[in-house]
Amino acid sequence: MNIYVSNLGFAVKDADLSQLFSSYGQVSSAKVIIDRMTNQSRGFGFVEMPDDNAANTAIAELNGKTVDGRAIKVTEARPREERPRNDRW
């Protein structure tokens, strides 16, 4: 299951996100999204967990938990929407 995590502190890294979710089960990947222009965290990320039961438990228990001084929001990620490509860049 792909999990969306928002309201992350800007100091949270991929490894921190993986460690946070690993206590609930196996984590296939954890990625904090980085702004290309500033090279800073955009304050959200995604975690992939192969076991849906473990993922649902993690969502239920981590949603609203304070991490790095901020209450994170954890939900199942929606499928990515196709956006028109911007060829101006």
Number of C-alpha atoms within 10 A of each C-alpha: 17 19 20 18 23 19 17 23 18 14 10 16 17 16 12 15 21 21 12 15 21 16 11 19 16 15 21 14 15 22 18 24 16 16 11 9 6 8 9 13 18 17 18 20 23 22 23 21 24 14 14 13 13 19 25 17 13 21 20 13 12 20 15 14 14 14 16 12 9 13 16 19 17 23 18 16 15 9 7 6 6 6 6 6 7 6 5 4 4
